[in-house]
């Protein structure tokens, strides 16, 4: 799995961009939320990536933030939502707007997105409600120039991600760590305390 790419922006024409990584050109499809923050051609950037393997193609999707990639990965788990539709959803709404639609059962706003019909909107609301973390837990931010990639700088968020990998829902994982003091603690310490608290 290719986790991220760092290189020079060689070409951009939504939804496609090309990243020159040490002389190798990687074609990457990205949502408009990523394109809005791209610097000039020739600038160095870093993208969080997700590789989709199909019988006829390997497609690399890129995101300026880890939060966008996480949202993309959550979306493609919804029945009937493929990578292309997930990219459209991420392009058509900010993370905050999407969260609001899901938690307010606002299917009308979702239907206004290209490719999202009434049934798909209803399915998104039902299946995404328990998978989305609270907005207050979001660390998403616009990134220009070289996108930052320092997961260890936020041990609490890293712990939440690890708990999700263990099978916990994002909302439950966030609740498990919210009252743990992170001062002087590593990600592993937070995970251990969260798991200890969950079995009491």
C-alpha positions in Angstrom: 0.0 0.0 0.0 1.3 3.5 -0.9 0.6 5.6 2.2 1.8 9.0 0.9 3.7 10.6 -1.9 6.0 13.6 -1.6 7.3 15.3 -4.8 6.9 18.1 -7.2 3.5 19.0 -8.7 4.0 18.4 -12.4 0.5 18.7 -13.8 -3.1 19.4 -12.6 -6.4 19.1 -14.3 -9.3 18.1 -12.0 -9.8 15.4 -11.0 -6.3 14.3 -12.2 -2.9 15.6 -11.1 0.6 14.2 -11.6 3.3 14.1 -8.9 7.0 13.9 -9.9 8.6 11.7 -7.2 12.3 11.5 -8.0 11.7 11.3 -11.7 8.7 8.9 -11.6 5.3 10.5 -12.5 2.4 9.3 -10.4 -1.1 9.9 -11.7 -3.4 10.7 -8.8 -7.1 11.4 -8.7 -8.1 13.9 -6.0 -11.2 15.7 -4.8 -11.7 19.5 -5.3 -11.0 20.1 -1.6 -7.4 19.0 -2.4 -7.2 21.0 -5.6 -8.3 24.2 -3.9 -5.1 24.0 -1.7 -2.6 23.1 -4.4 0.4 25.4 -4.9 1.8 26.4 -8.3 3.2 23.8 -10.8 6.7 22.8 -9.8 6.1 23.3 -6.1 6.8 20.4 -3.7 3.7 18.8 -2.0 2.8 15.8 -0.1 -0.4 13.8 -0.5 -2.0 11.1 1.7 -2.9 8.3 -0.7 -5.3 5.4 -1.1 -4.7 2.7 -3.8 -7.7 1.1 -5.4 -7.0 -2.2 -7.2 -9.4 -3.3 -9.9 -9.1 -6.0 -12.6 -8.4 -3.5 -15.3 -6.6 -0.7 -13.4 -4.7 0.4 -10.3 -6.0 3.9 -9.3 -4.3 6.1 -6.8 -6.4 8.7 -5.0 -4.7 11.6 -3.2 -5.8 13.9 -0.4 -4.2 17.0 1.2 -5.2 15.9 4.7 -5.5 12.6 6.6 -9.0 13.6 7.6 -10.1 13.6 3.9 -8.5 10.3 3.2 -10.2 8.8 6.3 -13.5 10.2 5.1 -12.9 8.7 1.7 -12.1 5.3 3.2 -15.3 5.4 5.3 -17.4 6.4 2.3 -16.3 3.5 0.1 -17.4 1.1 2.8 -21.0 2.2 2.3 -23.0 -0.1 0.0 -23.3 1.4 -3.4 -20.7 4.1 -3.0 -17.6 3.5 -5.1 -14.4 5.5 -5.2 -15.7 7.9 -7.9 -18.8 8.7 -6.0 -16.8 9.2 -2.8 -14.6 11.6 -4.6 -17.6 13.5 -5.9 -19.1 13.8 -2.4 -15.8 15.0 -1.0 -15.6 17.6 -3.8 -19.1 18.8 -3.4 -19.2 19.4 0.4 -16.7 20.3 3.1 -16.2 17.7 5.9 -18.3 20.0 8.2 -21.2 20.2 5.8 -21.2 16.5 5.3 -21.1 15.8 9.0 -24.1 18.2 9.4 -26.1 16.4 6.7 -25.5 13.0 8.2 -26.3 14.0 11.8 -29.3 16.1 10.8 -30.7 13.4 8.4 -30.5 16.0 5.7 -30.9 13.8 2.6 -32.1 16.7 0.5 -28.7 18.3 0.7 -27.0 15.1 -0.2 -29.3 14.5 -3.2 -28.1 17.8 -4.7 -24.6 16.2 -5.1 -24.0 14.7 -8.6 -24.6 11.0 -8.7 -26.4 10.8 -5.3 -30.0 9.7 -5.6 -32.6 9.5 -2.9 -31.9 5.9 -2.0 -28.1 6.5 -1.9 -28.6 9.6 0.3 -30.8 7.6 2.8 -28.2 4.8 2.8 -25.4 7.3 3.5 -27.3 8.8 6.5 -28.0 5.4 8.0 -24.6 3.8 7.5 -22.4 6.8 8.1 -24.1 8.1 11.3 -22.2 5.8 13.6 -19.0 5.9 11.6 -18.3 9.6 11.8 -16.5 11.1 14.7 -17.8 14.3 16.4 -16.9 17.5 14.5 -15.0 18.6 17.7 -12.6 15.7 17.2 -11.7 16.8 13.6 -8.1 18.0 13.1 -8.7 18.7 9.4 -7.1 21.9 8.1 -6.2 23.4 4.8 -2.6 22.8 3.8 -0.6 24.7 1.3 2.9 24.1 0.1 4.3 20.9 1.7 1.5 19.1 3.5 2.4 18.1 7.0 2.6 14.5 8.0 3.3 14.1 11.6 1.0 11.5 13.1 3.1 11.2 16.2 2.6 14.9 17.0 -1.0 14.1 18.1 -0.9 10.9 20.1 -4.6 11.2 21.0 -5.6 11.3 17.3 -3.2 8.5 16.5 -4.7 6.5 19.4 -8.2 7.0 18.0 -7.0 5.8 14.5 -5.5 2.7 16.1 -8.7 1.9 18.0 -10.7 2.3 14.8 -8.3 -0.2 13.2 -9.0 -2.6 16.0 -12.7 -2.4 15.0 -14.1 0.3 17.2 -16.4 2.9 15.6 -14.8 6.4 15.3 -17.3 7.9 17.7 -16.8 5.2 20.3 -13.0 5.5 19.9 -13.1 9.2 20.5 -15.2 8.8 23.6 -12.8 6.2 24.9 -9.8 8.6 24.9 -11.6 12.0 25.5 -11.0 12.0 29.3 -7.4 10.7 29.2 -4.7 13.3 29.9 -2.2 13.1 27.1 0.6 15.0 28.9 3.7 12.9 28.8 1.9 9.9 27.4 2.7 8.1 24.1 0.0 6.8 21.7 0.5 3.3 23.1 -0.1 4.6 26.7 -3.3 6.2 25.6 -4.5 3.1 23.8 -3.7 0.9 26.9 -5.6 3.3 29.2 -8.5 3.5 26.8 -8.8 -0.3 26.6 -8.5 -0.6 30.3 -11.3 1.8 30.8 -13.5 0.0 28.2 -13.5 -3.2 30.2 -14.4 -1.7 33.6 
